[in-house]
Amino acid sequence: MDYCFAENGLTAYKLGQVMPSESFIHFIGEQRYKTLVNFILHYIADMDIPIKRGTFVEYRRGMINVSPIGRNASVEERHEFERVDKEQRYRAKFVQALKEKFPDYGLTFSIGGQISFDVFPNGWDKTYALRRVEDENFDEIHFFGDKCYPGGNDYEIYEDPRTIGHSADHYLPVINPSSGIFLLSDFSPPSMPIVSKPPPLPGFGLPLHYEPEDEYPDRESFPSALDPTLGHGFSNSDHPARLPAFTLRELAMVSVMNDITDKPDWEVFDESIVKKWKDEVLGNDGVSKTAEGNQGELDARDNRDTKEEAERAERESNSGDVAEKARENENNDRGRDQENADGGEGEGDDEEDENEDGDETEDNDLPRLTEKSFQYCIDELRYKAGLYKKAGCVSVFTADVVKSDTAIPSNLLAALKAAVAPLEDVPKDQQDWHPGSDEQVLDLVHPSLFPLVYGVSRILPDSTTNLDDCISRCGGGEVIPPPRPQANLTVAFSTKFQWLPCDVDISEDTPKIVSYINNLHPRKHSDLYHVIEQILGHVIPLWNATLSPLRETEFPERIVYSSADYDEAAWRGYIAEHQPKQLEGESERDYWSRLYGEWKVMEHKRQFYIQPDVEKSFSPPPEGAISDVDLKRDYSSTGLQVIVKLANIHLTPDKPRYAGGTWHIEGQQNEHICASAIYYYDIENISTSTLNFRSAINTVHLENGVSYEQNDNNWAQDVYGLQAWGWAVQVLGGIKAREGRLVTFPNILQHQVQPFELEDPTKPGHRKILALFLVDPVMKIISTANVPCQRHDWWSEMILDSNVLSKLTVELKDMVTKRPDGFPITLKEAKRFREELMEERKEFVLDYQDENFRNVKISLCEH
């Protein structure tokens, strides 16, 4: 930049060197200045305006700035005064009074901004800057300003015959064109703002690791498995984001209830239908056939049944309707892409998700249901059926994972497909295939593209954008500095990137998106905005159901296990027949050593564990026993923040199989995501797709609440599917992806998409999702309301479509839109940032997330 002008050019720099300057006081004289200021203050004192704050007269070198309400007014007060001033013309009347009182002072009065007007000597308007360049003999001088109307502070220079004026209401870069042409812009360089008070947002005005409960004890965040905080960190075995360990029989019960509620009409009050389900689950002779469930293939044998009964039950289980497979076993041939590394519904990364410790329950056999446990399931489902009629959704896994096939009406599903179609109908070279996905994952709207980039992105320090001005304000504000190193800033936080949510007003019946969805053009795709708003209205009740249990101190358990007991009679009969006899001359010590060493007596005995069962009938929780989270009730005044993603998985005859994802939790701690919603709105020609969930578990009960014999630790594996000294992680089960199904879940659970493939391998197929990630409503983060549009393509298109450059040659237009000052961000740069973000989050998922989720082991004492 060759020249920089301040105060209309009274203060000026040329090639970085200060130029000679003038002053308002020197021009008008001290006595006249006091007379002028006294009159102004008396006039303001007599004004009847709604509010008055402070700093009514601000002296600057080349002028004074007069504000009837005072420059200390808040942003909201400024907006309100501007609105009222348009009706009452306070400033215009004030200026007229000054002109009449001081006609011989040689002053110009220029209204500008929201709350003030400038007073300066005649000719000391912005045309003063032209004096600074008179000796340059430019052929053309182009001026760009936003208040070019009569009375506006750009009017004089805009109309001056020495300039070619351009009226603009948005940021334009200052460029250095070819010799003979000078471009003069009234827009301050975005990297050089004056900020009096930054907004209180984590990473800008607040520490990045700020937690509201540190300052406001009543504003407690929802628990998260990403929680890095000290004192109650996730390494504590009783962290609030850890679930109790569930017995395998309880997981089998959950699997059965999940399968029943997958039926189109799960009429639990029709005894004939219930009997049919009972026959499918237990068999006509009362033998359970829940042999395949969400922990892998379920074993159909009871520990006290004969081998023949177990084999028969296992064969029958393969045809059971209710006991159909709820998930595919984890596949070792994943070939995953990197999609899961930077978020989403589970499109994985390039790394294997190993379970080398064998500590999880997914490969364990689940015990069958009993008459008691089956009846418990039916009673619980009858209770949930009443809730379903009211809310249209049902909770499946504790925590709560909630599903609904009716929450989104069919006409809204059709509207979503129609509104998304323009994003899909683009030339092949404009399709955004997710890096590393082998052209299987197509990103339509993804938060990792054009995210907040510390040190690059620009934030508005004292105002916010909306859907109307988010593009025109591109380049405004100041650069967000990288977070400073701090002791409590763990790797749970990124110091490079943050996904940008949109702000959502939920004070009315239908939510209203009030700031742009990142990477979704608010004007071109206004129909899609309206559809997403309506969908959000249907999602919020499910989020309420998902989040409510997180306000409880304990999670409910259907089966409580307290003692590792055996069927002693069956065990004695077994050892009488199978246990090796003591050899002649064999010492007692050697004999017992052989029993426990070679024969492994405890491995034989473990098959006679008595599997725990429900001890009481199901009883609904008392009214008010569960905390009632109501987002609309609790946060209608502050609104919500939501991160939006639209992505398709496409399979073809050449690429007929999707390899699945890796276990992960959404986002990093920068985003403070507390819950997610996945809407499967379009599925065609693919096999069953399942979204699996697993939890970190609270080990206190396992370690202190179960009695067992010396050296007997096998019950942990056989009753819970967990290993002594293994990681405290348990797979809960999976939800099938169906067209029209909405699923919500909290950020205390990891989730993983299972592999799927084409049903008809000769035809293409796809699965399309809308993902909505809810930012913890007690924690406002930097959003698109604070960061105007960063996309160079959106900005340049707006500039070229407007008349602001109509007087420029094609060459100059091209120079302006090539953003010579390095902003806005081009698509090429955005994709480079995305690669960096993905690599960072890939390491985060595989290192911190996995370590944080699996950093507690089950420690069973030898006693």
Number of C-alpha atoms within 10 A of each C-alpha: 11 12 16 19 21 15 17 21 23 22 18 19 17 14 9 11 10 13 13 9 11 13 15 20 17 11 14 16 10 12 9 14 16 11 11 16 14 12 13 19 15 10 14 19 12 8 14 10 15 10 12 19 14 12 16 19 18 13 14 14 16 24 23 19 21 27 24 27 22 20 19 15 18 13 12 10 17 19 15 15 22 18 14 14 16 12 9 13 12 18 21 16 11 18 19 11 13 18 16 9 12 13 10 8 15 13 18 18 25 22 21 17 12 15 24 20 22 22 21 25 17 12 14 20 25 22 20 17 23 17 10 18 14 9 8 9 11 13 10 14 18 18 22 27 24 20 19 19 13 12 15 18 23 26 21 18 23 25 17 14 10 16 19 18 23 20 18 22 14 21 23 29 22 21 20 15 13 10 9 11 15 22 18 22 21 19 18 18 18 20 15 10 14 9 11 9 9 14 16 14 17 19 21 18 12 14 16 23 19 16 17 15 13 10 9 9 9 9 14 15 17 22 20 24 25 25 20 20 14 9 8 13 17 25 18 14 21 17 18 23 25 26 25 21 25 22 26 27 24 26 24 28 25 21 29 26 22 26 21 22 23 17 10 8 8 17 16 21 13 9 10 11 13 17 13 15 21 22 19 22 27 25 18 12 7 14 27 30 33 33 29 28 30 32 30 21 23 24 22 28 24 23 18 16 13 10 12 10 14 20 14 14 23 22 14 20 27 16 14 21 17 27 28 19 23 26 25 21 16 20 14 10 10 20 17 23 25 25 24 28 30 28 25 26 25 25 30 31 27 18 16 16 18 11 11 7 10 15 22 24 25 25 17 21 24 33 27 28 27 19 16 13 23 22 17 20 22 21 18 17 23 17 16 18 20 12 14 15 10 9 16 18 23 24 23 20 21 20 24 24 25 23 28 22 19 14 20 21 12 12 8 15 19 13 16 22 15 14 19 17 12 13 15 16 10 11 7 8 6 9 15 18 17 20 18 15 20 12 16 22 24 21 21 20 20 25 23 24 22 26 25 24 20 18 15 19 23 26 27 23 23 15 15 18 22 19 18 13 16 24 26 20 22 25 31 24 25 21 21 20 16 17 19 11 10 10 6 13 18 16 14 20 20 21 20 18 25 25 27 28 27 23 25 20 20 23 15 9 9 15 23 20 24 17 26 29 26 27 20 18 17 20 12 10 14 14 16 22 21 18 20 22 19 18 22 23 19 20 22 19 19 28 26 19 24 26 27 18 20 23 17 14 8 12 15 14 15 20 18 18 20 14 14 20 16 17 15 13 9 15 17 13 11 14 14 11 8 10 14 13 10 14 10 6 7 10 11 11 9 13 16 15 13 15 17 13 12 9 14 12 16 15 12 14 19 20 18 20 20 19 23 19 18 19 12 11 14 17 10 12 10 7 6 7 9 13 13 14 18 16 17 21 10 12 15 16 11 16 22 24 28 25 22 24 24 20 22 19 19 21 25 17 14 10 15 21 19 25 20 26 30 30 24 29 28 28 25 23 20 22 28 25 25 24 24 25 27 22 27 20 22 19 19 16 16 22 16 18 23 21 22 24 22 23 25 27 26 22 23 15 14 20 14 12 13 16 15 17 11 9 11 19 19 21 22 21 19 22 23 24 26 27 24 20 16 18 22 25 27 23 22 26 26 28 25 20 22 19 17 20 20 26 28 26 28 29 25 27 27 23 24 23 28 26 24 18 22 23 16 14 17 11 14 18 21 18 21 20 24 23 24 25 27 23 22 21 21 19 21 19 24 24 28 28 23 25 29 28 29 27 21 22 14 17 25 20 12 15 22 15 11 11 12 20 19 13 13 14 10 11 10 17 17 13 16 23 19 17 19 13 15 11 19 25 21 18 14 9 13 19 17 14 21 21 17 15 23 21 16 16 23 23 14 22 26 18 13 18 23 18 13 19 25 19 17 21 18 22 17 19 13 10 9
